[in-house]
């Protein structure tokens, strides 16, 4: 795509009228509202945008400076994601939210050179946890290796901590995203003595007949899923067709939204996934969203995603971005922060229970703080289960921690190898 055409795709939406571009804080979103992954991209983008609108309408921006939000359509295509980055890199983007592991991998060296922070929240390159090697990349509150470990810890808890001889399959999107948990599951299979099966699904994921024939033949005790977009409801429908026990079908947090289960109807009942936050609209923040955004006709998109899992994750990502911007303003003593200053705010971000309460999100997420050695949060996740009869997700676990010793060992191995390959001397910027 030529850059002239791409410019037409870049929708820069001023969320507060009046100020010039230099007088705003720019938060771009590399979104995808079209294509086979739009079912997940749309609600995330809506939540991300609506939170920034709320901060403008209710608070007058951040530190007195209004927010300028923009979207650039990638259709979940890595090449278009890089083109979007090129179109906004000189427009003071405070933080990049690629919402794609493939795009994130491509942007890491570019954004680092340009000193623009990336927040690949719960996705992207897992070893970016090491801030000494990846000073401009953050993937808090948890990463894919954490997710794989949490899944196994959950399965252990359901089997008296003994899964020796069990058979666990990974049904994964055959991309950088889907392959990310494989090294962790390989190590965990050696530790706990389960047989690990890898079953890839080519993008976009609507053709899964052969994969489910294999599952039916192999008869795994559990199936873990790293899917996205149309792959998810297709897989859940296939599982229902062969009467695979849904409580033993566990998706990563990107495979556990309403868009994944509702199309399957009652067949999805009992399907399980990880979650990065609480579910539903029963948080005071949503009252403010209703008053300042929805009732004012300012909601993004069709305004029909409020309270869904992916919408709430967009809210979560935007909240973390705003809190990091506040932190950066405090550190540098200025309101008009630069991307490099925003990085400092992200590198020193602290989310406490008290702050979540002040934000109208009590109990919504697990508190965490960022350090140079840990850009990835605490490594916890919840387990949620779909109740098709009530049409809702129910949280069925406390916060489950990953095997942090193993995860950090893997993070150091991979990040230091990356540093050696790219002539990077690990060091803290903060």
KACORGI-V370378 format. One record per residue. N is the residue number from 0. RES is the residue in three letters. PHI is phi in degrees with one decimal (999 if undefined). PSI is psi in whole degrees, -180 to 180 (* if undefined). Layout:
<<N	RES	PHI	PSI> <N	RES	PHI	PSI>>
This chain:
<<0	UNK	999	132> <1	UNK	-71.6	152> <2	UNK	-63.7	-29> <3	UNK	-63.5	-38> <4	UNK	-71.3	-37> <5	UNK	-63.3	-37> <6	UNK	-58.8	-33> <7	UNK	-69.5	-25> <8	UNK	-80.7	-20> <9	UNK	-78.5	107> <10	UNK	-98.1	99> <11	UNK	-90.8	111> <12	UNK	-107.3	111> <13	UNK	-70.8	122> <14	UNK	-91.1	-3> <15	UNK	-145.1	126> <16	UNK	-76.6	147> <17	UNK	114.5	-63> <18	UNK	-65.7	151> <19	UNK	-76.8	170> <20	UNK	-57.9	-36> <21	UNK	-68.6	-17> <22	UNK	-101.8	20> <23	UNK	-127.6	164> <24	UNK	-105.3	117> <25	UNK	-92.2	121> <26	UNK	-118.6	98> <27	UNK	-85.0	159> <28	UNK	-135.0	121> <29	UNK	-83.1	87> <30	UNK	-97.2	168> <31	UNK	-143.6	108> <32	UNK	-104.6	4> <33	UNK	-130.3	162> <34	UNK	90.8	-178> <35	UNK	-70.4	-8> <36	UNK	-110.8	9> <37	UNK	-63.9	-28> <38	UNK	-59.2	-32> <39	UNK	-92.2	-32> <40	UNK	-70.7	-36> <41	UNK	-65.1	-54> <42	UNK	-64.3	-35> <43	UNK	-62.3	-48> <44	UNK	-62.1	-39> <45	UNK	-63.0	-46> <46	UNK	-64.0	-42> <47	UNK	-59.6	-47> <48	UNK	-68.2	-43> <49	UNK	-63.8	-35> <50	UNK	-66.6	-41> <51	UNK	-64.9	-38> <52	UNK	-61.1	-43> <53	UNK	-58.3	-45> <54	UNK	-63.5	-37> <55	UNK	-67.9	-50> <56	UNK	-70.3	-39> <57	UNK	-88.8	-40> <58	UNK	-110.8	-7> <59	UNK	73.6	26> <60	UNK	99.4	-159> <61	UNK	-112.9	118> <62	UNK	60.1	31> <63	UNK	85.5	-1> <64	UNK	-107.8	123> <65	UNK	-68.3	154> <66	UNK	-90.0	139> <67	UNK	-114.7	118> <68	UNK	-106.5	139> <69	UNK	-137.5	156> <70	UNK	-126.8	144> <71	UNK	-128.7	122> <72	UNK	-74.6	120> <73	UNK	-105.6	-19> <74	UNK	55.3	26> <75	UNK	62.3	27> <76	UNK	-103.2	127> <77	UNK	-62.8	-43> <78	UNK	-61.6	-44> <79	UNK	-67.9	-33> <80	UNK	-62.1	-41> <81	UNK	-67.0	-39> <82	UNK	-63.5	-40> <83	UNK	-60.2	-44> <84	UNK	-58.4	-45> <85	UNK	-61.0	-31> <86	UNK	-78.0	-19> <87	UNK	-117.3	-8> <88	UNK	-59.8	-28> <89	UNK	-98.6	12> <90	UNK	-108.6	32> <91	UNK	53.8	49> <92	UNK	-73.2	120> <93	UNK	-74.6	-34> <94	UNK	-156.5	141> <95	UNK	-95.8	136> <96	UNK	-123.3	87> <97	UNK	-72.3	-29> <98	UNK	53.0	40> <99	UNK	-163.7	126> <100	UNK	-65.8	-41> <101	UNK	-61.8	-45> <102	UNK	-65.3	-41> <103	UNK	-58.6	-47> <104	UNK	-56.4	-42> <105	UNK	-71.4	-31> <106	UNK	-86.0	-19> <107	UNK	-54.1	-54> <108	UNK	-67.6	-36> <109	UNK	-67.0	-50> <110	UNK	-67.0	-35> <111	UNK	-63.0	-44> <112	UNK	-63.5	-37> <113	UNK	-83.9	-4> <114	UNK	59.3	49> <115	UNK	-118.1	122> <116	UNK	-71.9	149> <117	UNK	-115.2	134> <118	UNK	-115.3	100> <119	UNK	-98.2	82> <120	UNK	-71.7	105> <121	UNK	73.6	21> <122	UNK	-155.1	-171> <123	UNK	85.6	-158> <124	UNK	-79.5	114> <125	UNK	-62.5	-39> <126	UNK	-69.9	-3> <127	UNK	-66.1	-6> <128	UNK	-52.1	-34> <129	UNK	-79.1	98> <130	UNK	-69.3	-15> <131	UNK	-70.5	-26> <132	UNK	-101.6	-34> <133	UNK	-120.1	71> <134	UNK	-66.7	-20> <135	UNK	-109.0	12> <136	UNK	-121.6	134> <137	UNK	-135.0	136> <138	UNK	-130.5	24> <139	UNK	-62.8	154> <140	UNK	-91.9	-15> <141	UNK	-151.2	163> <142	UNK	-125.8	179> <143	UNK	-65.3	-36> <144	UNK	-68.4	-37> <145	UNK	-58.0	-47> <146	UNK	-58.8	-43> <147	UNK	-62.4	-42> <148	UNK	-67.0	-41> <149	UNK	-61.8	-42> <150	UNK	-57.8	-46> <151	UNK	-67.1	-38> <152	UNK	-63.4	-37> <153	UNK	-65.0	-46> <154	UNK	-62.4	-40> <155	UNK	-58.4	-43> <156	UNK	-65.0	-24> <157	UNK	-90.2	-3> <158	UNK	-133.0	35> <159	UNK	53.2	35> <160	UNK	60.2	27> <161	UNK	-137.3	108> <162	UNK	-121.3	22> <163	UNK	-57.4	126> <164	UNK	85.3	-7> <165	UNK	-70.0	160> <166	UNK	-118.3	121> <167	UNK	-122.9	125> <168	UNK	-104.9	145> <169	UNK	-110.6	114> <170	UNK	-95.8	111> <171	UNK	-131.2	147> <172	UNK	-65.4	123> <173	UNK	-77.1	75> <174	UNK	-152.6	179> <175	UNK	-56.8	-38> <176	UNK	-59.5	-55> <177	UNK	-69.1	-29> <178	UNK	-82.8	-10> <179	UNK	-57.9	-40> <180	UNK	-80.8	-7> <181	UNK	-58.5	-47> <182	UNK	-59.1	-38> <183	UNK	-65.9	-46> <184	UNK	-66.6	-33> <185	UNK	-63.4	-45> <186	UNK	-67.5	-40> <187	UNK	-68.7	-32> <188	UNK	-66.0	-36> <189	UNK	-66.8	-40> <190	UNK	-69.0	-44> <191	UNK	-101.9	-4> <192	UNK	77.1	25> <193	UNK	-98.5	155> <194	UNK	-83.3	130> <195	UNK	-110.0	121> <196	UNK	-109.1	136> <197	UNK	-111.3	123> <198	UNK	-129.7	105> <199	UNK	-86.1	150> <200	UNK	-126.9	121> <201	UNK	-70.0	147> <202	UNK	-66.5	145> <203	UNK	-82.2	-15> <204	UNK	114.1	15> <205	UNK	-82.7	-17> <206	UNK	-103.7	105> <207	UNK	-132.5	15> <208	UNK	-57.7	-48> <209	UNK	-66.8	-34> <210	UNK	-65.6	-40> <211	UNK	-80.7	-22> <212	UNK	-65.6	-40> <213	UNK	-64.7	-43> <214	UNK	-62.6	-42> <215	UNK	-63.8	-37> <216	UNK	-74.3	-43> <217	UNK	-77.8	-26> <218	UNK	52.3	58> <219	UNK	-66.6	154> <220	UNK	-73.6	-34> <221	UNK	-138.6	148> <222	UNK	-120.8	125> <223	UNK	-100.5	144> <224	UNK	-126.0	128> <225	UNK	-112.9	79> <226	UNK	-120.8	171> <227	UNK	-159.0	148> <228	UNK	65.1	-138> <229	UNK	-66.2	-18> <230	UNK	-61.5	-37> <231	UNK	-65.9	-58> <232	UNK	-63.2	-29> <233	UNK	-63.4	-45> <234	UNK	-65.8	-42> <235	UNK	-64.9	-38> <236	UNK	-65.2	-42> <237	UNK	-63.4	-40> <238	UNK	-63.0	-42> <239	UNK	-64.3	-37> <240	UNK	-62.7	-35> <241	UNK	-98.0	8> <242	UNK	57.8	39> <243	UNK	-69.9	136> <244	UNK	-63.1	115> <245	UNK	-62.6	-31> <246	UNK	-67.1	-14> <247	UNK	-103.8	10> <248	UNK	-109.3	110> <249	UNK	-123.5	121> <250	UNK	-98.5	155> <251	UNK	-68.8	172> <252	UNK	-63.0	-17> <253	UNK	-88.3	3> <254	UNK	-122.5	36> <255	UNK	-147.2	62> <256	UNK	-124.1	170> <257	UNK	-59.8	-35> <258	UNK	-64.6	-20> <259	UNK	-84.9	-31> <260	UNK	-107.5	-34> <261	UNK	-58.2	-41> <262	UNK	-61.3	-21> <263	UNK	-86.6	-15> <264	UNK	68.7	-144> <265	UNK	-66.1	-19> <266	UNK	-63.6	-20> <267	UNK	-86.5	-3> <268	UNK	-57.0	128> <269	UNK	93.2	-9> <270	UNK	-58.3	143> <271	UNK	-124.1	147> <272	UNK	-152.3	168> <273	UNK	-81.5	161> <274	UNK	-141.8	145> <275	UNK	-95.6	-8> <276	UNK	-156.8	177> <277	UNK	-66.8	170> <278	UNK	-119.0	159> <279	UNK	84.2	-174> <280	UNK	-105.8	10> <281	UNK	-82.7	56> <282	UNK	-135.5	141> <283	UNK	-54.8	-31> <284	UNK	-55.6	-36> <285	UNK	-68.4	-24> <286	UNK	-67.0	-41> <287	UNK	-66.1	-40> <288	UNK	-60.0	-41> <289	UNK	-63.2	-46> <290	UNK	-70.6	-45> <291	UNK	-95.4	-23> <292	UNK	-113.7	-58> <293	UNK	-70.7	-49> <294	UNK	-67.1	-20> <295	UNK	-92.0	2> <296	UNK	71.5	27> <297	UNK	-107.9	7> <298	UNK	-65.8	145> <299	UNK	-74.4	158> <300	UNK	57.3	-142> <301	UNK	-84.8	-7> <302	UNK	72.0	22> <303	UNK	-111.6	11> <304	UNK	-106.7	-1> <305	UNK	-56.4	126> <306	UNK	91.0	-9> <307	UNK	-72.5	164> <308	UNK	-59.4	-50> <309	UNK	-68.8	-34> <310	UNK	-63.8	-46> <311	UNK	-63.4	-32> <312	UNK	-69.1	-35> <313	UNK	-63.5	-42> <314	UNK	-57.9	-46> <315	UNK	-59.4	-47> <316	UNK	-62.3	-43> <317	UNK	-67.5	-39> <318	UNK	-59.9	-44> <319	UNK	-64.3	-37> <320	UNK	-65.5	-44> <321	UNK	-64.9	-42> <322	UNK	-66.1	-35> <323	UNK	-67.6	-39> <324	UNK	-64.2	-41> <325	UNK	-59.8	-43> <326	UNK	-62.4	-41> <327	UNK	-64.0	-40> <328	UNK	-62.2	-40> <329	UNK	-68.0	-42> <330	UNK	-63.2	-44> <331	UNK	-97.9	-8> <332	UNK	70.0	22> <333	UNK	-134.3	156> <334	UNK	-93.1	-35> <335	UNK	-86.7	79> <336	UNK	-79.8	158> <337	UNK	-99.8	168> <338	UNK	-56.9	-40> <339	UNK	-63.7	-38> <340	UNK	-67.0	-40> <341	UNK	-59.3	-39> <342	UNK	-57.2	-41> <343	UNK	-63.2	-37> <344	UNK	-66.3	-40> <345	UNK	-69.0	-35> <346	UNK	-73.8	-14> <347	UNK	-121.7	20> <348	UNK	-68.1	135> <349	UNK	-130.3	121> <350	UNK	-112.4	115> <351	UNK	-110.0	166> <352	UNK	-61.3	-38> <353	UNK	-63.2	-41> <354	UNK	-68.7	-39> <355	UNK	-60.3	-39> <356	UNK	-63.4	-45> <357	UNK	-61.9	-32> <358	UNK	-82.2	-3> <359	UNK	81.6	23> <360	UNK	-129.4	51> <361	UNK	-63.5	129> <362	UNK	71.7	5> <363	UNK	-69.5	-38> <364	UNK	-140.2	167> <365	UNK	-86.4	131> <366	UNK	-59.1	149> <367	UNK	-158.6	165> <368	UNK	-138.0	150> <369	UNK	-100.0	145> <370	UNK	-138.0	170> <371	UNK	-59.4	-39> <372	UNK	-80.2	-10> <373	UNK	-144.4	96> <374	UNK	-92.3	11> <375	UNK	-116.1	5> <376	UNK	81.1	-157> <377	UNK	-93.5	-14> <378	UNK	79.0	23> <379	UNK	-98.8	158> <380	UNK	-153.8	160> <381	UNK	-100.9	164> <382	UNK	-113.2	131> <383	UNK	-123.5	153> <384	UNK	-132.2	139> <385	UNK	-84.8	126> <386	UNK	-102.7	99> <387	UNK	-68.5	-26> <388	UNK	-70.2	-39> <389	UNK	-95.2	-13> <390	UNK	68.1	45> <391	UNK	-152.4	159> <392	UNK	-90.2	137> <393	UNK	-116.2	130> <394	UNK	-74.2	126> <395	UNK	-118.7	12> <396	UNK	-144.1	164> <397	UNK	-78.6	179> <398	UNK	-63.4	128> <399	UNK	-107.5	129> <400	UNK	-91.1	145> <401	UNK	-77.9	172> <402	UNK	-78.5	88> <403	UNK	-64.9	-32> <404	UNK	-62.7	-46> <405	UNK	-65.9	-45> <406	UNK	-61.6	-46> <407	UNK	-68.6	-32> <408	UNK	-62.0	-45> <409	UNK	-67.2	-39> <410	UNK	-59.1	-46> <411	UNK	-65.7	-43> <412	UNK	-58.2	-51> <413	UNK	-71.8	-43> <414	UNK	-68.3	-39> <415	UNK	-71.0	-32> <416	UNK	-65.1	-42> <417	UNK	-62.1	-42> <418	UNK	-61.8	-43> <419	UNK	-64.9	-41> <420	UNK	-67.0	-28> <421	UNK	-112.7	16> <422	UNK	53.7	45> <423	UNK	-101.7	130> <424	UNK	-95.5	109> <425	UNK	-56.9	131> <426	UNK	-161.5	155> <427	UNK	-89.5	135> <428	UNK	-89.9	-17> <429	UNK	-117.6	*>>
